């Protein structure tokens, strides 16, 4: 309705309206190609939701009563705030996985780090603690004097995220021992490694010269074949995708 293209009259009017009202943002993002960009779109949409409602009422000729009522509905706003914060957390993970020169070990560490966070989110939401959800916290403070908005019910949706991540990254567990060996060969548990590496590891971990050195990963020359295997493993499709980016 608003972002009908850069030449759309409502779009130009909205940008001018946001300038006049000194809104936090000066435009409304729109991206229908990459869903992970939704976090940025949602964050900006939530931030200027009041301005958008006023704009619809004043500038859009078609009947926008239903939409305007949505911006006053506590339940709609609760869901909007929650999905805004959740998509931004996912965006942060997505951005951390991008970039060149990241090995599969680096990416697994970041994914496992994020997999711990939904459990923190869930326990916090069950107590209506909005520390990790700034949009939800802002909304709760706005409605504090009118009615109490509970976000504890959103914990079930966080559980769905936990279940999806556990299913999606189940294969990571099979690489756990290899990643530990790759990151810290001198501290790896020998019995957990492949039989053809165990005897060599016994000698390496007893080598007093190597104990004083700090090389890990591809720099650890003794396990050359293993290191090359881990280093060449594709952890993401970022490099491939960036080649097709305009």
C-alpha positions in Angstrom: 0.0 0.0 0.0 2.9 2.4 0.8 5.9 0.9 -0.9 4.5 0.7 -4.4 8.0 1.5 -5.8 10.3 4.5 -5.6 7.9 6.5 -7.8 4.9 5.7 -5.6 3.2 8.8 -4.3 2.3 7.3 -0.9 6.0 6.3 -0.5 7.2 9.8 -1.2 4.5 11.2 1.1 5.5 8.8 3.9 9.2 9.8 3.7 8.2 13.5 3.9 5.8 12.7 6.7 8.5 10.9 8.7 10.8 13.9 8.3 8.1 16.3 9.5 7.2 14.2 12.5 10.9 13.7 13.4 10.5 9.9 13.4 13.3 7.6 14.4 13.7 6.5 10.8 13.1 8.3 7.5 11.8 5.5 5.4 10.1 2.1 5.5 12.3 -0.8 4.4 10.8 -3.4 2.1 12.6 -6.7 1.1 10.7 -9.7 -0.3 13.8 -11.6 -1.6 15.9 -12.5 1.4 13.7 -13.5 4.4 16.7 -13.1 6.8 16.5 -9.3 6.0 13.1 -9.4 7.6 14.7 -8.6 10.9 15.8 -5.1 9.7 12.5 -4.5 8.1 10.6 -5.5 11.2 12.7 -3.4 13.5 12.1 -0.3 11.5 8.5 -1.0 11.0 8.0 -1.5 14.8 9.9 1.7 15.5 7.7 3.9 13.3 4.4 2.0 13.8 2.7 5.0 15.3 3.7 7.3 12.5 2.5 4.7 10.0 -0.9 4.5 11.6 -1.2 8.3 11.6 0.0 8.4 7.9 -2.6 5.8 6.9 -5.3 7.9 8.5 -4.3 11.2 7.0 -2.9 10.4 3.5 -4.2 7.1 2.2 -7.6 7.5 0.5 -8.7 3.8 0.7 -10.3 2.5 3.9 -7.5 1.7 6.3 -9.7 1.4 9.5 -8.9 -2.3 10.0 -5.1 -1.6 9.7 -5.3 1.3 12.0 -7.1 -0.8 14.6 -4.3 -3.3 14.4 -1.9 -0.7 15.6 -4.1 -0.3 18.7 -4.6 -4.0 19.4 -2.4 -5.2 22.3 -2.4 -8.8 21.0 -1.3 -7.7 17.5 1.4 -5.4 18.9 2.6 -8.2 21.3 3.1 -10.6 18.4 4.7 -7.8 16.3 7.2 -6.9 19.0 8.1 -10.6 19.7 8.7 -11.5 16.0 10.7 -8.3 15.6 13.1 -9.2 18.4 13.3 -12.9 17.4 14.1 -12.1 13.8 16.8 -9.7 14.9 18.4 -12.4 17.0 18.4 -14.7 14.0 19.8 -11.9 11.8 22.7 -11.5 14.3 23.5 -15.2 13.8 23.2 -15.0 10.1 25.6 -12.1 9.9 28.2 -13.8 12.1 28.2 -16.8 9.7 29.0 -14.6 6.7 32.4 -13.5 5.5 35.4 -15.2 4.1 38.1 -17.3 5.7 35.8 -19.0 8.2 36.4 -22.7 8.7 33.7 -25.2 9.5 35.1 -25.1 13.0 34.5 -21.4 13.4 30.9 -21.7 12.1 30.1 -24.6 14.3 31.3 -22.6 17.3 29.0 -19.7 16.4 26.0 -22.0 15.8 26.5 -23.9 19.0 26.9 -20.5 20.8 23.5 -19.4 19.4 21.8 -22.7 20.2 22.4 -22.0 23.9 20.6 -18.6 23.7 17.0 -19.8 23.0 17.1 -21.7 26.3 18.1 -18.4 28.0 15.3 -16.6 26.1 12.7 -19.3 27.1 13.5 -19.2 30.8 13.4 -15.4 30.8 10.1 -15.2 28.9 8.5 -17.7 31.3 9.1 -15.1 34.0 8.1 -12.3 31.7 11.7 -11.0 31.8 12.2 -9.0 28.6 15.9 -8.2 29.1 16.8 -9.9 25.7 13.7 -8.5 23.9 14.0 -4.7 23.6 10.9 -4.2 21.4 8.8 -6.3 23.8 10.2 -4.3 26.7 9.4 -1.0 25.0 5.8 -2.1 24.3 5.3 -3.4 27.9 6.5 0.0 29.3 4.1 1.8 26.9 1.1 -0.3 28.0 2.1 -0.5 31.7 -0.3 2.2 32.8 -3.2 0.9 30.7 -2.9 -2.9 30.9 -0.3 -5.5 31.6 1.0 -7.3 28.5 2.3 -10.8 29.2 5.0 -12.3 27.0 5.3 -15.6 28.9 3.1 -17.3 26.3 5.8 -16.7 23.7 8.1 -19.3 25.5 6.3 -22.0 23.5 7.4 -20.4 20.3 11.0 -20.3 21.5 10.7 -24.0 22.2 9.8 -24.5 18.5 13.0 -22.6 17.6 15.0 -24.9 19.9 13.5 -28.0 18.3 14.1 -26.7 14.8 17.8 -25.9 15.5 18.3 -29.3 17.1 16.9 -31.0 14.1 18.6 -28.8 11.5 22.1 -29.1 13.1 21.9 -32.7 14.3 24.9 -33.7 12.2 27.1 -31.2 14.0 27.4 -33.7 16.9 29.1 -36.2 14.6 31.8 -33.6 14.0 32.4 -32.7 17.6 35.5 -34.8 18.2 37.0 -33.7 14.9 36.4 -30.1 15.7 38.0 -30.5 19.2 41.0 -32.1 17.6 41.3 -29.4 15.0 41.1 -26.6 17.5 43.2 -28.1 20.2 45.2 -31.1 19.0 47.4 -31.3 22.1 44.4 -31.4 24.4 42.2 -33.8 22.4 41.0 -37.0 24.0 42.9 -39.7 22.1 40.3 -42.4 22.6 37.7 -40.3 20.8 39.7 -39.9 17.6 39.9 -42.1 14.6 42.2 -45.2 15.0 44.6 -44.0 12.3 45.3 -40.8 14.3 45.5 -42.2 17.8 49.1 -43.4 17.8 50.4 -40.3 16.2 48.5 -38.2 18.8 50.2 -40.2 21.6 53.6 -39.1 20.2 52.5 -35.5 19.5 51.0 -34.9 23.0 54.2 -36.2 24.6 56.4 -33.9 22.5 57.9 -31.3 24.8 58.7 -29.0 21.9 55.1 -29.0 20.6 53.7 -28.4 24.0 55.4 -25.0 24.1 54.0 -24.0 20.7 50.6 -22.4 20.0 49.7 -23.6 16.5 46.2 -24.9 16.0 44.0 -25.5 13.0 45.6 -25.3 9.6 48.9 -24.2 11.1 49.4 -27.4 13.0 51.6 -29.1 10.5 51.9 -32.5 12.1 48.3 -33.5 11.3 48.6 -32.3 7.8 46.0 -34.5 6.0 43.5 -34.1 8.8 44.0 -30.3 8.9 43.6 -30.0 5.1 40.4 -32.0 5.3 38.9 -29.7 8.0 40.1 -26.5 6.4 38.7 -27.4 3.0 35.3 -28.4 4.4 32.5 -26.0 3.2 30.9 -24.6 6.3 28.5 -22.3 4.4 27.6 -21.2 1.0 28.6 -17.6 1.6 31.5 -17.5 -0.8 29.4 -19.0 -3.6 26.4 -16.7 -2.9 28.6 -13.6 -2.8 29.9 -14.4 -6.3 26.4 -14.0 -7.7 25.6 -10.8 -5.8 25.4 -7.6 -7.9 
